[in-house]
Amino acid sequence: MDIRQVVSLDPLLAAGHLFDDPPRPDAAERFLAAEGHHLLVAYVDDVPAGMVTGVETTHPDKGTEMFLYELGVDDGFRGRGLGRSLVTALAELARERGCYGMWVVTEGDNAAANATYRAAGGVAEEGQTVLAWTFG
């Protein structure tokens, strides 16, 4: 397995099957061009097998932290530690970039995701509530 940071559109689109929905080229280009937006892809024999996206966010009284936005591993490659390796690689990138921490939101009953995040060093923060707004 080889984990690479993706910085151009073609490799992102080649890994499109790893996202929840097909990538939109306009949104993908904006993501790649934005400072503090990161896409790491895990390749097995040069085949995109998993990906993780992270977004740095800065607050005046806290500093900069990494938001783990999405993790996806191809069904055929699950159970091999790719997800854990991707999360660990994003955490290492966050440290290198001076982030004080990293966080992710996932469903409480998503056992596979929760196990992956815990195996990569994540610790649950009990009592948190997530609220969302949907536009359009």
N, CA, C and O atoms as CSV, one atom per row, in Angstrom:
chain,resi,resn,atom,element,x,y,z
A,1,MET,N,N,0.837,-1.178,0.000
A,1,MET,CA,C,0.000,0.000,0.000
A,1,MET,C,C,0.883,1.243,0.000
A,1,MET,O,O,1.918,1.302,0.664
A,2,ASP,N,N,0.439,2.225,-0.764
A,2,ASP,CA,C,1.150,3.495,-0.884
A,2,ASP,C,C,0.123,4.604,-0.689
A,2,ASP,O,O,-0.880,4.638,-1.401
A,3,ILE,N,N,0.349,5.509,0.257
A,3,ILE,CA,C,-0.565,6.626,0.491
A,3,ILE,C,C,0.051,7.875,-0.104
A,3,ILE,O,O,1.186,8.237,0.208
A,4,ARG,N,N,-0.721,8.534,-0.975
A,4,ARG,CA,C,-0.240,9.742,-1.659
A,4,ARG,C,C,-1.221,10.889,-1.447
A,4,ARG,O,O,-2.436,10.690,-1.409
A,5,GLN,N,N,-0.669,12.094,-1.310
A,5,GLN,CA,C,-1.523,13.275,-1.268
A,5,GLN,C,C,-1.875,13.646,-2.700
A,5,GLN,O,O,-0.995,13.779,-3.551
A,6,VAL,N,N,-3.158,13.810,-2.959
A,6,VAL,CA,C,-3.642,14.139,-4.297
A,6,VAL,C,C,-3.815,15.653,-4.382
A,6,VAL,O,O,-4.470,16.265,-3.538
A,7,VAL,N,N,-3.213,16.249,-5.425
A,7,VAL,CA,C,-3.262,17.700,-5.577
A,7,VAL,C,C,-3.767,18.127,-6.951
A,7,VAL,O,O,-3.776,19.319,-7.259
A,8,SER,N,N,-4.190,17.169,-7.782
A,8,SER,CA,C,-4.707,17.519,-9.105
A,8,SER,C,C,-5.967,16.711,-9.404
A,8,SER,O,O,-6.237,15.693,-8.766
A,9,LEU,N,N,-6.728,17.182,-10.384
A,9,LEU,CA,C,-8.061,16.651,-10.651
A,9,LEU,C,C,-8.067,15.214,-11.152
A,9,LEU,O,O,-8.893,14.419,-10.705
A,10,ASP,N,N,-7.167,14.856,-12.068
A,10,ASP,CA,C,-7.224,13.515,-12.667
A,10,ASP,C,C,-7.122,12.386,-11.639
A,10,ASP,O,O,-7.942,11.469,-11.685
A,11,PRO,N,N,-6.152,12.407,-10.710
A,11,PRO,CA,C,-6.122,11.324,-9.725
A,11,PRO,C,C,-7.328,11.347,-8.782
A,11,PRO,O,O,-7.759,10.299,-8.301
A,12,LEU,N,N,-7.870,12.536,-8.517
A,12,LEU,CA,C,-9.077,12.604,-7.697
A,12,LEU,C,C,-10.226,11.898,-8.408
A,12,LEU,O,O,-10.930,11.087,-7.806
A,13,LEU,N,N,-10.410,12.205,-9.681
A,13,LEU,CA,C,-11.497,11.577,-10.439
A,13,LEU,C,C,-11.278,10.080,-10.582
A,13,LEU,O,O,-12.241,9.313,-10.588
A,14,ALA,N,N,-10.026,9.653,-10.698
A,14,ALA,CA,C,-9.726,8.218,-10.798
A,14,ALA,C,C,-10.095,7.485,-9.509
A,14,ALA,O,O,-10.349,6.281,-9.525
A,15,ALA,N,N,-10.122,8.212,-8.402
A,15,ALA,CA,C,-10.514,7.634,-7.114
A,15,ALA,C,C,-11.979,7.921,-6.798
A,15,ALA,O,O,-12.416,7.741,-5.661
A,16,GLY,N,N,-12.726,8.358,-7.782
A,16,GLY,CA,C,-14.104,8.788,-7.577
A,16,GLY,C,C,-15.010,7.748,-6.960
A,16,GLY,O,O,-15.948,8.097,-6.242
A,17,HIS,N,N,-14.754,6.482,-7.221
A,17,HIS,CA,C,-15.600,5.410,-6.669
A,17,HIS,C,C,-15.495,5.296,-5.155
A,17,HIS,O,O,-16.305,4.611,-4.530
A,18,LEU,N,N,-14.518,5.953,-4.563
A,18,LEU,CA,C,-14.311,5.877,-3.119
A,18,LEU,C,C,-15.149,6.897,-2.349
A,18,LEU,O,O,-15.292,6.790,-1.131
A,19,PHE,N,N,-15.699,7.876,-3.047
A,19,PHE,CA,C,-16.509,8.910,-2.414
A,19,PHE,C,C,-17.952,8.431,-2.267
A,19,PHE,O,O,-18.364,7.468,-2.916
A,20,ASP,N,N,-18.717,9.112,-1.407
A,20,ASP,CA,C,-20.130,8.775,-1.239
A,20,ASP,C,C,-20.899,8.929,-2.544
A,20,ASP,O,O,-21.760,8.109,-2.864
A,21,ASP,N,N,-20.590,9.974,-3.291
A,21,ASP,CA,C,-21.219,10.269,-4.578
A,21,ASP,C,C,-20.122,10.587,-5.581
A,21,ASP,O,O,-19.005,10.912,-5.179
A,22,PRO,N,N,-20.410,10.502,-6.879
A,22,PRO,CA,C,-19.384,10.843,-7.873
A,22,PRO,C,C,-18.901,12.284,-7.682
A,22,PRO,O,O,-19.719,13.191,-7.522
A,23,PRO,N,N,-17.595,12.503,-7.696
A,23,PRO,CA,C,-17.076,13.861,-7.536
A,23,PRO,C,C,-17.560,14.778,-8.657
A,23,PRO,O,O,-17.636,14.386,-9.821
A,24,ARG,N,N,-17.882,16.004,-8.270
A,24,ARG,CA,C,-18.234,17.047,-9.239
A,24,ARG,C,C,-16.943,17.789,-9.578
A,24,ARG,O,O,-16.300,18.330,-8.678
A,25,PRO,N,N,-16.550,17.829,-10.848
A,25,PRO,CA,C,-15.269,18.460,-11.195
A,25,PRO,C,C,-15.118,19.885,-10.671
A,25,PRO,O,O,-14.033,20.253,-10.220
A,26,ASP,N,N,-16.175,20.698,-10.717
A,26,ASP,CA,C,-16.061,22.075,-10.239
A,26,ASP,C,C,-15.773,22.114,-8.738
A,26,ASP,O,O,-14.914,22.872,-8.287
A,27,ALA,N,N,-16.484,21.306,-7.974
A,27,ALA,CA,C,-16.252,21.263,-6.523
A,27,ALA,C,C,-14.890,20.644,-6.210
A,27,ALA,O,O,-14.210,21.075,-5.279
A,28,ALA,N,N,-14.494,19.636,-6.986
A,28,ALA,CA,C,-13.198,18.988,-6.775
A,28,ALA,C,C,-12.057,19.974,-7.004
A,28,ALA,O,O,-11.101,20.006,-6.230
A,29,GLU,N,N,-12.152,20.777,-8.057
A,29,GLU,CA,C,-11.104,21.768,-8.330
A,29,GLU,C,C,-11.038,22.808,-7.219
A,29,GLU,O,O,-9.948,23.213,-6.815
A,30,ARG,N,N,-12.196,23.247,-6.718
A,30,ARG,CA,C,-12.208,24.210,-5.611
A,30,ARG,C,C,-11.593,23.598,-4.362
A,30,ARG,O,O,-10.827,24.258,-3.660
A,31,PHE,N,N,-11.922,22.339,-4.078
A,31,PHE,CA,C,-11.358,21.651,-2.911
A,31,PHE,C,C,-9.839,21.591,-3.016
A,31,PHE,O,O,-9.130,21.937,-2.072
A,32,LEU,N,N,-9.347,21.150,-4.167
A,32,LEU,CA,C,-7.904,20.989,-4.350
A,32,LEU,C,C,-7.158,22.319,-4.289
A,32,LEU,O,O,-6.009,22.366,-3.850
A,33,ALA,N,N,-7.804,23.396,-4.728
A,33,ALA,CA,C,-7.153,24.706,-4.765
A,33,ALA,C,C,-7.165,25.408,-3.408
A,33,ALA,O,O,-6.380,26.328,-3.179
A,34,ALA,N,N,-8.042,24.983,-2.516
A,34,ALA,CA,C,-8.203,25.675,-1.237
A,34,ALA,C,C,-7.077,25.309,-0.268
A,34,ALA,O,O,-6.771,24.134,-0.064
A,35,GLU,N,N,-6.481,26.323,0.311
A,35,GLU,CA,C,-5.452,26.114,1.328
A,35,GLU,C,C,-6.065,25.367,2.510
A,35,GLU,O,O,-7.158,25.708,2.962
A,36,GLY,N,N,-5.376,24.371,3.002
A,36,GLY,CA,C,-5.847,23.636,4.161
A,36,GLY,C,C,-6.827,22.520,3.867
A,36,GLY,O,O,-7.366,21.912,4.792
A,37,HIS,N,N,-7.069,22.237,2.587
A,37,HIS,CA,C,-7.918,21.106,2.194
A,37,HIS,C,C,-6.996,19.988,1.709
A,37,HIS,O,O,-6.102,20.224,0.897
A,38,HIS,N,N,-7.215,18.774,2.209
A,38,HIS,CA,C,-6.301,17.671,1.928
A,38,HIS,C,C,-7.054,16.423,1.497
A,38,HIS,O,O,-8.101,16.090,2.051
A,39,LEU,N,N,-6.506,15.739,0.500
A,39,LEU,CA,C,-7.018,14.448,0.042
A,39,LEU,C,C,-5.846,13.481,-0.016
A,39,LEU,O,O,-4.874,13.708,-0.736
A,40,LEU,N,N,-5.950,12.401,0.749
A,40,LEU,CA,C,-4.955,11.335,0.717
A,40,LEU,C,C,-5.617,10.103,0.130
A,40,LEU,O,O,-6.729,9.744,0.520
A,41,VAL,N,N,-4.933,9.449,-0.812
A,41,VAL,CA,C,-5.457,8.235,-1.436
A,41,VAL,C,C,-4.479,7.100,-1.179
A,41,VAL,O,O,-3.269,7.250,-1.349
A,42,ALA,N,N,-5.026,5.962,-0.765
A,42,ALA,CA,C,-4.235,4.741,-0.586
A,42,ALA,C,C,-4.339,3.923,-1.862
A,42,ALA,O,O,-5.435,3.639,-2.345
A,43,TYR,N,N,-3.193,3.549,-2.401
A,43,TYR,CA,C,-3.132,2.741,-3.621
A,43,TYR,C,C,-2.593,1.359,-3.274
A,43,TYR,O,O,-1.631,1.220,-2.518
A,44,VAL,N,N,-3.229,0.352,-3.837
A,44,VAL,CA,C,-2.741,-1.020,-3.749
A,44,VAL,C,C,-2.477,-1.457,-5.181
A,44,VAL,O,O,-3.406,-1.541,-5.985
A,45,ASP,N,N,-1.216,-1.737,-5.507
A,45,ASP,CA,C,-0.821,-2.062,-6.883
A,45,ASP,C,C,-1.295,-0.985,-7.855
A,45,ASP,O,O,-1.810,-1.291,-8.931
A,46,ASP,N,N,-1.116,0.281,-7.466
A,46,ASP,CA,C,-1.492,1.462,-8.244
A,46,ASP,C,C,-2.989,1.599,-8.493
A,46,ASP,O,O,-3.396,2.365,-9.367
A,47,VAL,N,N,-3.811,0.880,-7.748
A,47,VAL,CA,C,-5.270,0.995,-7.834
A,47,VAL,C,C,-5.754,1.790,-6.622
A,47,VAL,O,O,-5.409,1.445,-5.492
A,48,PRO,N,N,-6.561,2.866,-6.834
A,48,PRO,CA,C,-7.095,3.597,-5.690
A,48,PRO,C,C,-7.990,2.687,-4.848
A,48,PRO,O,O,-9.020,2.209,-5.324
A,49,ALA,N,N,-7.592,2.450,-3.594
A,49,ALA,CA,C,-8.302,1.508,-2.736
A,49,ALA,C,C,-8.982,2.181,-1.548
A,49,ALA,O,O,-9.893,1.607,-0.951
A,50,GLY,N,N,-8.549,3.390,-1.199
A,50,GLY,CA,C,-9.140,4.104,-0.079
A,50,GLY,C,C,-8.754,5.564,-0.125
A,50,GLY,O,O,-7.768,5.934,-0.762
A,51,MET,N,N,-9.529,6.394,0.551
A,51,MET,CA,C,-9.213,7.824,0.591
A,51,MET,C,C,-9.709,8.412,1.896
A,51,MET,O,O,-10.616,7.881,2.538
A,52,VAL,N,N,-9.092,9.522,2.274
A,52,VAL,CA,C,-9.536,10.319,3.404
A,52,VAL,C,C,-9.379,11.788,3.022
A,52,VAL,O,O,-8.398,12.173,2.387
A,53,THR,N,N,-10.360,12.603,3.417
A,53,THR,CA,C,-10.256,14.038,3.213
A,53,THR,C,C,-10.212,14.722,4.567
A,53,THR,O,O,-10.851,14.286,5.525
A,54,GLY,N,N,-9.457,15.786,4.628
A,54,GLY,CA,C,-9.352,16.579,5.846
A,54,GLY,C,C,-9.362,18.052,5.508
A,54,GLY,O,O,-8.864,18.467,4.462
A,55,VAL,N,N,-9.932,18.836,6.403
A,55,VAL,CA,C,-10.010,20.282,6.217
A,55,VAL,C,C,-9.517,20.953,7.493
A,55,VAL,O,O,-10.027,20.692,8.582
A,56,GLU,N,N,-8.526,21.816,7.345
A,56,GLU,CA,C,-8.033,22.587,8.482
A,56,GLU,C,C,-9.007,23.720,8.764
A,56,GLU,O,O,-9.493,24.385,7.849
A,57,THR,N,N,-9.282,23.928,10.034
A,57,THR,CA,C,-10.140,25.031,10.435
A,57,THR,C,C,-9.472,25.759,11.602
A,57,THR,O,O,-8.946,25.133,12.522
A,58,THR,N,N,-9.502,27.077,11.548
A,58,THR,CA,C,-8.818,27.895,12.542
A,58,THR,C,C,-9.820,28.778,13.267
A,58,THR,O,O,-10.707,29.363,12.646
A,59,HIS,N,N,-9.677,28.872,14.576
A,59,HIS,CA,C,-10.530,29.726,15.394
A,59,HIS,C,C,-9.630,30.656,16.200
A,59,HIS,O,O,-8.562,30.241,16.650
A,60,PRO,N,N,-10.051,31.925,16.391
A,60,PRO,CA,C,-9.176,32.895,17.044
A,60,PRO,C,C,-8.651,32.493,18.417
A,60,PRO,O,O,-7.523,32.840,18.765
A,61,ASP,N,N,-9.445,31.768,19.205
A,61,ASP,CA,C,-8.974,31.451,20.555
A,61,ASP,C,C,-8.502,30.011,20.718
A,61,ASP,O,O,-8.164,29.592,21.825
A,62,LYS,N,N,-8.478,29.257,19.632
A,62,LYS,CA,C,-8.095,27.846,19.748
A,62,LYS,C,C,-6.903,27.462,18.878
A,62,LYS,O,O,-6.148,26.554,19.223
A,63,GLY,N,N,-6.737,28.131,17.782
A,63,GLY,CA,C,-5.713,27.736,16.828
A,63,GLY,C,C,-6.323,26.902,15.716
A,63,GLY,O,O,-7.510,27.028,15.414
A,64,THR,N,N,-5.510,26.052,15.110
A,64,THR,CA,C,-5.937,25.280,13.941
A,64,THR,C,C,-6.063,23.806,14.297
A,64,THR,O,O,-5.201,23.231,14.960
A,65,GLU,N,N,-7.158,23.211,13.839
A,65,GLU,CA,C,-7.393,21.784,14.016
A,65,GLU,C,C,-7.786,21.182,12.671
A,65,GLU,O,O,-8.175,21.897,11.747
A,66,MET,N,N,-7.680,19.864,12.575
A,66,MET,CA,C,-8.031,19.154,11.349
A,66,MET,C,C,-9.381,18.481,11.537
A,66,MET,O,O,-9.592,17.750,12.505
A,67,PHE,N,N,-10.289,18.732,10.608
A,67,PHE,CA,C,-11.579,18.048,10.565
A,67,PHE,C,C,-11.460,16.913,9.563
A,67,PHE,O,O,-11.253,17.157,8.374
A,68,LEU,N,N,-11.588,15.678,10.025
A,68,LEU,CA,C,-11.592,14.522,9.132
A,68,LEU,C,C,-12.979,14.492,8.506
A,68,LEU,O,O,-13.955,14.111,9.153
A,69,TYR,N,N,-13.057,14.895,7.249
A,69,TYR,CA,C,-14.344,15.090,6.585
A,69,TYR,C,C,-14.948,13.781,6.107
A,69,TYR,O,O,-16.131,13.526,6.332
A,70,GLU,N,N,-14.153,12.951,5.453
A,70,GLU,CA,C,-14.697,11.703,4.904
A,70,GLU,C,C,-13.601,10.653,4.775
A,70,GLU,O,O,-12.463,10.958,4.421
A,71,LEU,N,N,-13.965,9.428,5.067
A,71,LEU,CA,C,-13.085,8.273,4.904
A,71,LEU,C,C,-13.840,7.252,4.075
A,71,LEU,O,O,-14.992,6.935,4.372
A,72,GLY,N,N,-13.195,6.735,3.035
A,72,GLY,CA,C,-13.823,5.709,2.209
A,72,GLY,C,C,-12.814,4.655,1.801
A,72,GLY,O,O,-11.710,4.973,1.360
A,73,VAL,N,N,-13.200,3.396,1.952
A,73,VAL,CA,C,-12.359,2.276,1.525
A,73,VAL,C,C,-13.202,1.385,0.629
A,73,VAL,O,O,-14.325,1.023,0.980
A,74,ASP,N,N,-12.658,1.033,-0.526
A,74,ASP,CA,C,-13.342,0.150,-1.466
A,74,ASP,C,C,-13.696,-1.161,-0.773
A,74,ASP,O,O,-12.896,-1.709,-0.014
A,75,ASP,N,N,-14.898,-1.657,-1.040
A,75,ASP,CA,C,-15.363,-2.894,-0.387
A,75,ASP,C,C,-14.349,-4.029,-0.496
A,75,ASP,O,O,-14.162,-4.784,0.459
A,76,GLY,N,N,-13.701,-4.156,-1.637
A,76,GLY,CA,C,-12.758,-5.246,-1.853
A,76,GLY,C,C,-11.474,-5.137,-1.050
A,76,GLY,O,O,-10.696,-6.089,-0.989
A,77,PHE,N,N,-11.247,-3.980,-0.429
A,77,PHE,CA,C,-10.015,-3.759,0.337
A,77,PHE,C,C,-10.270,-3.556,1.830
A,77,PHE,O,O,-9.342,-3.257,2.582
A,78,ARG,N,N,-11.508,-3.716,2.257
A,78,ARG,CA,C,-11.827,-3.522,3.676
A,78,ARG,C,C,-11.249,-4.652,4.519
A,78,ARG,O,O,-11.053,-5.772,4.047
A,79,GLY,N,N,-10.984,-4.327,5.772
A,79,GLY,CA,C,-10.461,-5.326,6.700
A,79,GLY,C,C,-8.965,-5.539,6.605
A,79,GLY,O,O,-8.436,-6.477,7.201
A,80,ARG,N,N,-8.269,-4.676,5.859
A,80,ARG,CA,C,-6.816,-4.807,5.689
A,80,ARG,C,C,-6.032,-3.697,6.383
A,80,ARG,O,O,-4.807,-3.636,6.270
A,81,GLY,N,N,-6.731,-2.823,7.098
A,81,GLY,CA,C,-6.057,-1.738,7.801
A,81,GLY,C,C,-5.865,-0.478,6.983
A,81,GLY,O,O,-5.193,0.447,7.438
A,82,LEU,N,N,-6.440,-0.413,5.778
A,82,LEU,CA,C,-6.278,0.788,4.960
A,82,LEU,C,C,-6.893,2.009,5.626
A,82,LEU,O,O,-6.286,3.080,5.647
A,83,GLY,N,N,-8.103,1.851,6.173
A,83,GLY,CA,C,-8.763,2.975,6.828
A,83,GLY,C,C,-7.934,3.515,7.974
A,83,GLY,O,O,-7.738,4.726,8.083
A,84,ARG,N,N,-7.448,2.633,8.828
A,84,ARG,CA,C,-6.605,3.049,9.957
A,84,ARG,C,C,-5.353,3.761,9.453
A,84,ARG,O,O,-4.959,4.792,9.999
A,85,SER,N,N,-4.731,3.212,8.415
A,85,SER,CA,C,-3.515,3.828,7.869
A,85,SER,C,C,-3.799,5.210,7.298
A,85,SER,O,O,-2.991,6.124,7.459
A,86,LEU,N,N,-4.932,5.371,6.636
A,86,LEU,CA,C,-5.301,6.678,6.083
A,86,LEU,C,C,-5.558,7.695,7.191
A,86,LEU,O,O,-5.101,8.835,7.104
A,87,VAL,N,N,-6.284,7.292,8.227
A,87,VAL,CA,C,-6.558,8.196,9.346
A,87,VAL,C,C,-5.250,8.572,10.040
A,87,VAL,O,O,-5.051,9.734,10.394
A,88,THR,N,N,-4.370,7.615,10.233
A,88,THR,CA,C,-3.072,7.878,10.851
A,88,THR,C,C,-2.248,8.835,9.995
A,88,THR,O,O,-1.591,9.731,10.524
A,89,ALA,N,N,-2.279,8.650,8.678
A,89,ALA,CA,C,-1.538,9.538,7.776
A,89,ALA,C,C,-2.091,10.957,7.830
A,89,ALA,O,O,-1.325,11.920,7.804
A,90,LEU,N,N,-3.420,11.099,7.905
A,90,LEU,CA,C,-4.007,12.435,8.016
A,90,LEU,C,C,-3.628,13.069,9.353
A,90,LEU,O,O,-3.339,14.264,9.403
A,91,ALA,N,N,-3.624,12.299,10.424
A,91,ALA,CA,C,-3.213,12.824,11.730
A,91,ALA,C,C,-1.754,13.285,11.699
A,91,ALA,O,O,-1.419,14.321,12.272
A,92,GLU,N,N,-0.895,12.525,11.038
A,92,GLU,CA,C,0.512,12.923,10.909
A,92,GLU,C,C,0.631,14.221,10.116
A,92,GLU,O,O,1.410,15.102,10.479
A,93,LEU,N,N,-0.143,14.342,9.028
A,93,LEU,CA,C,-0.139,15.576,8.242
A,93,LEU,C,C,-0.623,16.746,9.101
A,93,LEU,O,O,-0.061,17.839,9.038
A,94,ALA,N,N,-1.662,16.516,9.899
A,94,ALA,CA,C,-2.177,17.571,10.775
A,94,ALA,C,C,-1.099,18.042,11.748
A,94,ALA,O,O,-0.926,19.242,11.958
A,95,ARG,N,N,-0.381,17.097,12.337
A,95,ARG,CA,C,0.709,17.462,13.257
A,95,ARG,C,C,1.781,18.275,12.532
A,95,ARG,O,O,2.242,19.299,13.036
A,96,GLU,N,N,2.175,17.805,11.337
A,96,GLU,CA,C,3.201,18.508,10.557
A,96,GLU,C,C,2.780,19.935,10.241
A,96,GLU,O,O,3.622,20.830,10.167
A,97,ARG,N,N,1.483,20.152,10.054
A,97,ARG,CA,C,0.975,21.472,9.687
A,97,ARG,C,C,0.650,22.329,10.911
A,97,ARG,O,O,0.127,23.436,10.777
A,98,GLY,N,N,0.957,21.820,12.095
A,98,GLY,CA,C,0.790,22.605,13.308
A,98,GLY,C,C,-0.599,22.565,13.922
A,98,GLY,O,O,-0.916,23.400,14.769
A,99,CYS,N,N,-1.424,21.631,13.524
A,99,CYS,CA,C,-2.754,21.504,14.125
A,99,CYS,C,C,-2.626,20.999,15.557
A,99,CYS,O,O,-1.759,20.178,15.857
A,100,TYR,N,N,-3.487,21.488,16.433
A,100,TYR,CA,C,-3.444,21.035,17.823
A,100,TYR,C,C,-4.254,19.764,18.039
A,100,TYR,O,O,-4.147,19.144,19.097
A,101,GLY,N,N,-5.062,19.362,17.061
A,101,GLY,CA,C,-5.862,18.152,17.194
A,101,GLY,C,C,-6.591,17.842,15.900
A,101,GLY,O,O,-6.454,18.549,14.902
A,102,MET,N,N,-7.368,16.771,15.941
A,102,MET,CA,C,-8.160,16.340,14.790
A,102,MET,C,C,-9.458,15.754,15.328
A,102,MET,O,O,-9.476,15.161,16.407
A,103,TRP,N,N,-10.550,15.919,14.573
A,103,TRP,CA,C,-11.833,15.389,15.010
A,103,TRP,C,C,-12.641,14.901,13.818
A,103,TRP,O,O,-12.393,15.278,12.673
A,104,VAL,N,N,-13.615,14.051,14.122
A,104,VAL,CA,C,-14.496,13.482,13.104
A,104,VAL,C,C,-15.868,13.280,13.735
A,104,VAL,O,O,-15.980,13.072,14.943
A,105,VAL,N,N,-16.899,13.344,12.919
A,105,VAL,CA,C,-18.256,13.024,13.345
A,105,VAL,C,C,-18.687,11.779,12.588
A,105,VAL,O,O,-18.525,11.703,11.371
A,106,THR,N,N,-19.234,10.805,13.301
A,106,THR,CA,C,-19.749,9.603,12.652
A,106,THR,C,C,-20.954,9.103,13.436
A,106,THR,O,O,-21.171,9.494,14.582
A,107,GLU,N,N,-21.721,8.246,12.812
A,107,GLU,CA,C,-22.892,7.687,13.471
A,107,GLU,C,C,-22.443,6.780,14.622
A,107,GLU,O,O,-21.457,6.053,14.501
A,108,GLY,N,N,-23.168,6.830,15.718
A,108,GLY,CA,C,-22.824,6.013,16.870
A,108,GLY,C,C,-22.913,4.527,16.604
A,108,GLY,O,O,-22.206,3.736,17.228
A,109,ASP,N,N,-23.792,4.136,15.665
A,109,ASP,CA,C,-23.964,2.708,15.379
A,109,ASP,C,C,-23.124,2.226,14.197
A,109,ASP,O,O,-23.292,1.093,13.745
A,110,ASN,N,N,-22.221,3.072,13.691
A,110,ASN,CA,C,-21.333,2.670,12.596
A,110,ASN,C,C,-20.103,2.000,13.218
A,110,ASN,O,O,-19.054,2.619,13.402
A,111,ALA,N,N,-20.272,0.721,13.532
A,111,ALA,CA,C,-19.234,-0.012,14.273
A,111,ALA,C,C,-17.898,-0.023,13.546
A,111,ALA,O,O,-16.851,0.147,14.171
A,112,ALA,N,N,-17.923,-0.221,12.227
A,112,ALA,CA,C,-16.664,-0.294,11.472
A,112,ALA,C,C,-15.915,1.030,11.530
A,112,ALA,O,O,-14.710,1.049,11.782
A,113,ALA,N,N,-16.618,2.140,11.298
A,113,ALA,CA,C,-15.961,3.449,11.333
A,113,ALA,C,C,-15.439,3.753,12.729
A,113,ALA,O,O,-14.301,4.195,12.889
A,114,ASN,N,N,-16.266,3.518,13.735
A,114,ASN,CA,C,-15.836,3.802,15.104
A,114,ASN,C,C,-14.628,2.966,15.501
A,114,ASN,O,O,-13.725,3.467,16.171
A,115,ALA,N,N,-14.600,1.704,15.099
A,115,ALA,CA,C,-13.440,0.850,15.397
A,115,ALA,C,C,-12.194,1.366,14.683
A,115,ALA,O,O,-11.102,1.363,15.253
A,116,THR,N,N,-12.356,1.807,13.440
A,116,THR,CA,C,-11.224,2.346,12.677
A,116,THR,C,C,-10.667,3.589,13.351
A,116,THR,O,O,-9.457,3.702,13.541
A,117,TYR,N,N,-11.540,4.523,13.713
A,117,TYR,CA,C,-11.081,5.765,14.330
A,117,TYR,C,C,-10.413,5.500,15.677
A,117,TYR,O,O,-9.405,6.128,16.002
A,118,ARG,N,N,-10.960,4.588,16.451
A,118,ARG,CA,C,-10.344,4.255,17.743
A,118,ARG,C,C,-8.987,3.571,17.544
A,118,ARG,O,O,-8.036,3.852,18.274
A,119,ALA,N,N,-8.900,2.676,16.556
A,119,ALA,CA,C,-7.630,1.987,16.282
A,119,ALA,C,C,-6.546,2.965,15.852
A,119,ALA,O,O,-5.357,2.707,16.042
A,120,ALA,N,N,-6.962,4.100,15.267
A,120,ALA,CA,C,-6.006,5.116,14.831
A,120,ALA,C,C,-5.744,6.155,15.921
A,120,ALA,O,O,-5.070,7.154,15.673
A,121,GLY,N,N,-6.272,5.926,17.126
A,121,GLY,CA,C,-5.972,6.812,18.243
A,121,GLY,C,C,-7.077,7.769,18.636
A,121,GLY,O,O,-6.907,8.545,19.576
A,122,GLY,N,N,-8.208,7.735,17.942
A,122,GLY,CA,C,-9.317,8.617,18.283
A,122,GLY,C,C,-9.981,8.216,19.588
A,122,GLY,O,O,-10.066,7.032,19.916
A,123,VAL,N,N,-10.449,9.207,20.326
A,123,VAL,CA,C,-11.119,8.984,21.604
A,123,VAL,C,C,-12.491,9.646,21.534
A,123,VAL,O,O,-12.596,10.819,21.177
A,124,ALA,N,N,-13.546,8.897,21.875
A,124,ALA,CA,C,-14.906,9.434,21.843
A,124,ALA,C,C,-15.067,10.536,22.885
A,124,ALA,O,O,-14.594,10.411,24.015
A,125,GLU,N,N,-15.741,11.614,22.493
A,125,GLU,CA,C,-16.097,12.682,23.424
A,125,GLU,C,C,-17.577,12.513,23.739
A,125,GLU,O,O,-18.437,12.881,22.938
A,126,GLU,N,N,-17.861,11.964,24.884
A,126,GLU,CA,C,-19.244,11.682,25.281
A,126,GLU,C,C,-20.025,12.980,25.467
A,126,GLU,O,O,-19.471,14.019,25.827
A,127,GLY,N,N,-21.323,12.886,25.213
A,127,GLY,CA,C,-22.206,14.016,25.449
A,127,GLY,C,C,-22.248,15.041,24.338
A,127,GLY,O,O,-22.871,16.090,24.503
A,128,GLN,N,N,-21.608,14.777,23.214
A,128,GLN,CA,C,-21.615,15.722,22.105
A,128,GLN,C,C,-22.906,15.570,21.297
A,128,GLN,O,O,-23.426,14.463,21.155
A,129,THR,N,N,-23.413,16.669,20.775
A,129,THR,CA,C,-24.583,16.673,19.911
A,129,THR,C,C,-24.204,17.349,18.611
A,129,THR,O,O,-23.563,18.400,18.620
A,130,VAL,N,N,-24.591,16.760,17.499
A,130,VAL,CA,C,-24.330,17.345,16.189
A,130,VAL,C,C,-25.647,17.869,15.630
A,130,VAL,O,O,-26.630,17.131,15.565
A,131,LEU,N,N,-25.673,19.116,15.234
A,131,LEU,CA,C,-26.827,19.734,14.587
A,131,LEU,C,C,-26.410,20.109,13.180
A,131,LEU,O,O,-25.252,20.459,12.951
A,132,ALA,N,N,-27.330,20.044,12.234
A,132,ALA,CA,C,-26.982,20.305,10.831
A,132,ALA,C,C,-28.003,21.231,10.184
A,132,ALA,O,O,-29.179,21.233,10.546
A,133,TRP,N,N,-27.541,22.000,9.240
A,133,TRP,CA,C,-28.378,22.820,8.395
A,133,TRP,C,C,-28.189,22.329,6.974
A,133,TRP,O,O,-27.061,22.066,6.558
A,134,THR,N,N,-29.272,22.200,6.219
A,134,THR,CA,C,-29.193,21.798,4.815
A,134,THR,C,C,-29.766,22.926,3.967
A,134,THR,O,O,-30.886,23.383,4.197
A,135,PHE,N,N,-28.994,23.366,2.996
A,135,PHE,CA,C,-29.417,24.451,2.112
A,135,PHE,C,C,-29.594,23.913,0.712
A,135,PHE,O,O,-28.721,23.214,0.197
A,136,GLY,N,N,-30.703,24.227,0.096
A,136,GLY,CA,C,-30.957,23.849,-1.298
A,136,GLY,C,C,-31.186,22.430,-1.456
A,136,GLY,O,O,-31.414,21.962,-2.572
